[in-house]
Every structure is written in structure tokens, then in C-alpha cells.
Amino acid sequence: MDDYVISRKISGQSVRTLREKLKMTQKEFADLTCSSKRTVENWESKKEPLSGPIVTLIELFMRKPELVNYMRIPPRTTTMRLYYMYNEMVCTVIDVNEINRSITIRNYIDNPLFRAFGVNTQPDYDDYEEFLKSRCFPESRDKMKIELERLGIPFYDPILIIEKTQGRVEGDNFSIKIER
């Protein structure tokens, strides 16, 4: 007897039915499943049942289609977006409006230890600035000018430092990707 209530095989028609239920094109579904459009076409047209890890993913989305919207990154509406990541996993997306000094965030993980702002789910711009500083060497660092020169940065600016270092801090696996 299986230890999980997960199917071991699934039909190509089930893949198509799910994709249509999610109102996705084959390309969009391919992006969601980290596969190619051609692979989705193959899944949907197969006469014999599919097996492997995709079966579990498809079944999870069939049981909980709201997961798709939960995982979707919203359209960007600001001039800058930061992705706070643990290894390759996006934990928090931060949209920044520097002119209005405002931010909006979306956490993609429940564990506060992996979120950019921990338990704070409504950080303000001051919290954001403190967060940036926490991902850089301190402004009071001995021989800071030498470090800034090594990075090719004319003055202490956390965003410029993070752009050069990806916000990596020794001893952890977090990083920051910036889109402008």
C-alpha cells in the first residue's frame, strides 16, 4: 500500500483538463511546470499514462488550483523590484517606489525566518531601508572606503552594494536579485 494519497500515473487528458481549468495556454502551463511548450504538447497528446514527478505536481494543482495564483508573481507596477531568495527559492518580492518612499511586499513562504521582514507583514519604507543595510557591510566598517573602491562604488549606498554583492552575507544562503 502507498504511504501517500498521490496517483502514480495520470492521463494526458487530465493534464489538458487542468490546464484549461487554470485558463492557461500551453506556454503558460510550461512556464508553471518548468518545462517546454513542446513537453506540454507531448503530455497532452500521449495515449499511455504519464508517470514521474510531474504527476505529483499535476495532482497537487488539481486538488488545490489556488496554489497557482499563490505562486504567481504579480505584475510589476514600480520602477524597482527586489527578490529576496534562499538559495534559488523566492521568499519575498519587494516592489519599491523610491519617489513616494513606499513599498509593497508579497511573501511566498510561511516561515518568518525566511521572509525579508520576518513577522512584519506590512513593513514601511524605514523598515525597507533597515533591511537593505542588514544585507550590506556596516557603514561604520573599518577601511570601508577600500571596500567601496574594490566594489567600484563611489559612496556608501546599500542598493549599489547589493547590486554588486547580491546582498550576500557570510554564513547564510540568502541573496537579493534587483530588477530596475
PENOR-V547917 format. One record per residue. N is the residue number from 0. RES is the residue in one small letter. SS is DSSP state (H for helix, E for strand, L for the rest). PHI is phi in whole degrees, -180 to 180 (NA if undefined). OMEGA is omega in degrees with one decimal (* if undefined). Layout:
# PENOR-V547917
n:N res:RES ss:SS phi:PHI omega:OMEGA
n:N res:RES ss:SS phi:PHI omega:OMEGA
This chain:
# PENOR-V547917
n:0 res:m ss:L phi:NA omega:178.7
n:1 res:d ss:L phi:-70 omega:178.3
n:2 res:d ss:L phi:-87 omega:-178.2
n:3 res:y ss:L phi:-130 omega:178.5
n:4 res:v ss:L phi:-93 omega:-179.6
n:5 res:i ss:L phi:-126 omega:177.7
n:6 res:s ss:L phi:-66 omega:176.5
n:7 res:r ss:L phi:-92 omega:-179.4
n:8 res:k ss:E phi:-142 omega:180.0
n:9 res:i ss:E phi:-149 omega:-177.8
n:10 res:s ss:L phi:-85 omega:174.6
n:11 res:g ss:H phi:-62 omega:178.0
n:12 res:q ss:H phi:-64 omega:176.9
n:13 res:s ss:H phi:-64 omega:177.0
n:14 res:v ss:H phi:-63 omega:179.6
n:15 res:r ss:H phi:-60 omega:-179.3
n:16 res:t ss:H phi:-60 omega:178.5
n:17 res:l ss:H phi:-63 omega:-178.9
n:18 res:r ss:H phi:-57 omega:-179.9
n:19 res:e ss:H phi:-67 omega:177.3
n:20 res:k ss:H phi:-62 omega:179.1
n:21 res:l ss:L phi:-81 omega:-179.6
n:22 res:k ss:L phi:58 omega:-178.9
n:23 res:m ss:L phi:-117 omega:170.1
n:24 res:t ss:L phi:-76 omega:176.3
n:25 res:q ss:H phi:-62 omega:179.0
n:26 res:k ss:H phi:-65 omega:178.7
n:27 res:e ss:H phi:-63 omega:178.8
n:28 res:f ss:H phi:-66 omega:176.8
n:29 res:a ss:H phi:-62 omega:177.6
n:30 res:d ss:H phi:-61 omega:179.6
n:31 res:l ss:H phi:-62 omega:-175.3
n:32 res:t ss:L phi:-96 omega:-179.9
n:33 res:c ss:L phi:55 omega:178.1
n:34 res:s ss:L phi:-133 omega:178.9
n:35 res:s ss:L phi:-100 omega:176.1
n:36 res:k ss:H phi:-59 omega:179.5
n:37 res:r ss:H phi:-61 omega:178.0
n:38 res:t ss:H phi:-63 omega:178.5
n:39 res:v ss:H phi:-62 omega:176.5
n:40 res:e ss:H phi:-57 omega:179.5
n:41 res:n ss:H phi:-63 omega:178.6
n:42 res:w ss:H phi:-56 omega:-173.9
n:43 res:e ss:H phi:-68 omega:-176.3
n:44 res:s ss:H phi:-97 omega:-178.6
n:45 res:k ss:L phi:-65 omega:176.9
n:46 res:k ss:L phi:-86 omega:178.9
n:47 res:e ss:L phi:-87 omega:-177.0
n:48 res:p ss:L phi:-63 omega:175.6
n:49 res:l ss:E phi:-84 omega:174.1
n:50 res:s ss:E phi:-139 omega:178.6
n:51 res:g ss:L phi:104 omega:-175.0
n:52 res:p ss:H phi:-59 omega:-179.2
n:53 res:i ss:H phi:-62 omega:179.5
n:54 res:v ss:H phi:-62 omega:179.5
n:55 res:t ss:H phi:-64 omega:179.7
n:56 res:l ss:H phi:-63 omega:179.2
n:57 res:i ss:H phi:-60 omega:-179.0
n:58 res:e ss:H phi:-64 omega:177.3
n:59 res:l ss:H phi:-61 omega:178.9
n:60 res:f ss:H phi:-69 omega:176.8
n:61 res:m ss:H phi:-67 omega:-178.7
n:62 res:r ss:H phi:-77 omega:-176.5
n:63 res:k ss:L phi:-134 omega:-177.7
n:64 res:p ss:L phi:-61 omega:178.6
n:65 res:e ss:H phi:-65 omega:176.5
n:66 res:l ss:H phi:-60 omega:-179.5
n:67 res:v ss:H phi:-62 omega:178.8
n:68 res:n ss:H phi:-68 omega:177.7
n:69 res:y ss:H phi:-62 omega:-176.7
n:70 res:m ss:H phi:-81 omega:-175.9
n:71 res:r ss:L phi:-73 omega:175.4
n:72 res:i ss:L phi:-84 omega:-176.7
n:73 res:p ss:L phi:-68 omega:176.8
n:74 res:p ss:L phi:-59 omega:-178.7
n:75 res:r ss:L phi:-79 omega:-179.5
n:76 res:t ss:L phi:-121 omega:-179.0
n:77 res:t ss:L phi:-121 omega:-177.9
n:78 res:t ss:L phi:-80 omega:-179.8
n:79 res:m ss:E phi:-142 omega:176.9
n:80 res:r ss:E phi:-133 omega:176.0
n:81 res:l ss:E phi:-116 omega:174.5
n:82 res:y ss:E phi:-111 omega:175.8
n:83 res:y ss:E phi:-91 omega:-169.0
n:84 res:m ss:E phi:-126 omega:169.5
n:85 res:y ss:E phi:-112 omega:-169.8
n:86 res:n ss:L phi:53 omega:-179.7
n:87 res:e ss:L phi:-102 omega:-176.1
n:88 res:m ss:E phi:-93 omega:175.8
n:89 res:v ss:E phi:-73 omega:179.8
n:90 res:c ss:E phi:-101 omega:-178.3
n:91 res:t ss:E phi:-141 omega:172.2
n:92 res:v ss:E phi:-108 omega:-177.3
n:93 res:i ss:E phi:-121 omega:174.9
n:94 res:d ss:E phi:-98 omega:-171.6
n:95 res:v ss:E phi:-119 omega:170.8
n:96 res:n ss:E phi:-114 omega:-175.7
n:97 res:e ss:L phi:-68 omega:-179.2
n:98 res:i ss:L phi:-66 omega:179.4
n:99 res:n ss:L phi:-86 omega:-176.8
n:100 res:r ss:L phi:53 omega:178.9
n:101 res:s ss:E phi:-135 omega:177.1
n:102 res:i ss:E phi:-138 omega:167.5
n:103 res:t ss:E phi:-130 omega:-179.3
n:104 res:i ss:E phi:-128 omega:170.1
n:105 res:r ss:E phi:-140 omega:177.8
n:106 res:n ss:E phi:-88 omega:179.0
n:107 res:y ss:L phi:-113 omega:179.5
n:108 res:i ss:L phi:-148 omega:-177.2
n:109 res:d ss:L phi:-83 omega:-176.0
n:110 res:n ss:L phi:-73 omega:-178.7
n:111 res:p ss:H phi:-58 omega:179.6
n:112 res:l ss:H phi:-67 omega:-179.1
n:113 res:f ss:H phi:-106 omega:-179.4
n:114 res:r ss:L phi:-92 omega:-179.3
n:115 res:a ss:L phi:-58 omega:-175.9
n:116 res:f ss:L phi:-115 omega:177.1
n:117 res:g ss:L phi:60 omega:-178.3
n:118 res:v ss:L phi:-81 omega:179.9
n:119 res:n ss:L phi:-75 omega:-178.4
n:120 res:t ss:L phi:-96 omega:177.4
n:121 res:q ss:L phi:-137 omega:-179.1
n:122 res:p ss:L phi:-69 omega:175.4
n:123 res:d ss:L phi:-104 omega:-174.9
n:124 res:y ss:H phi:-65 omega:177.5
n:125 res:d ss:H phi:-65 omega:175.8
n:126 res:d ss:H phi:-61 omega:179.0
n:127 res:y ss:H phi:-61 omega:179.6
n:128 res:e ss:H phi:-62 omega:176.4
n:129 res:e ss:H phi:-65 omega:177.3
n:130 res:f ss:H phi:-59 omega:179.6
n:131 res:l ss:H phi:-58 omega:179.8
n:132 res:k ss:H phi:-62 omega:-179.8
n:133 res:s ss:H phi:-69 omega:-179.8
n:134 res:r ss:L phi:-101 omega:178.7
n:135 res:c ss:L phi:-128 omega:169.8
n:136 res:f ss:L phi:-71 omega:-175.9
n:137 res:p ss:L phi:-67 omega:179.5
n:138 res:e ss:L phi:-62 omega:-179.1
n:139 res:s ss:L phi:-89 omega:-176.3
n:140 res:r ss:L phi:-58 omega:176.2
n:141 res:d ss:L phi:-61 omega:179.8
n:142 res:k ss:L phi:60 omega:-179.6
n:143 res:m ss:H phi:-60 omega:-178.3
n:144 res:k ss:H phi:-60 omega:178.0
n:145 res:i ss:H phi:-66 omega:179.1
n:146 res:e ss:H phi:-66 omega:177.8
n:147 res:l ss:H phi:-62 omega:178.4
n:148 res:e ss:H phi:-63 omega:178.4
n:149 res:r ss:H phi:-60 omega:178.9
n:150 res:l ss:H phi:-82 omega:-178.4
n:151 res:g ss:L phi:76 omega:-178.6
n:152 res:i ss:L phi:-115 omega:-174.9
n:153 res:p ss:L phi:-74 omega:-177.8
n:154 res:f ss:L phi:-155 omega:-178.2
n:155 res:y ss:L phi:-71 omega:176.8
n:156 res:d ss:L phi:-145 omega:-175.6
n:157 res:p ss:H phi:-53 omega:179.8
n:158 res:i ss:H phi:-64 omega:178.7
n:159 res:l ss:H phi:-62 omega:179.3
n:160 res:i ss:H phi:-65 omega:-179.7
n:161 res:i ss:H phi:-65 omega:176.9
n:162 res:e ss:H phi:-60 omega:-179.4
n:163 res:k ss:H phi:-82 omega:-172.6
n:164 res:t ss:H phi:-109 omega:-172.8
n:165 res:q ss:L phi:58 omega:177.3
n:166 res:g ss:L phi:64 omega:-179.6
n:167 res:r ss:L phi:-77 omega:178.1
n:168 res:v ss:L phi:-119 omega:-179.1
n:169 res:e ss:L phi:-57 omega:175.5
n:170 res:g ss:L phi:98 omega:174.3
n:171 res:d ss:L phi:-136 omega:-176.7
n:172 res:n ss:L phi:-111 omega:-180.0
n:173 res:f ss:E phi:-93 omega:175.2
n:174 res:s ss:E phi:-151 omega:179.7
n:175 res:i ss:E phi:-131 omega:173.7
n:176 res:k ss:E phi:-107 omega:-177.9
n:177 res:i ss:E phi:-112 omega:171.6
n:178 res:e ss:E phi:-115 omega:175.1
n:179 res:r ss:L phi:-116 omega:*
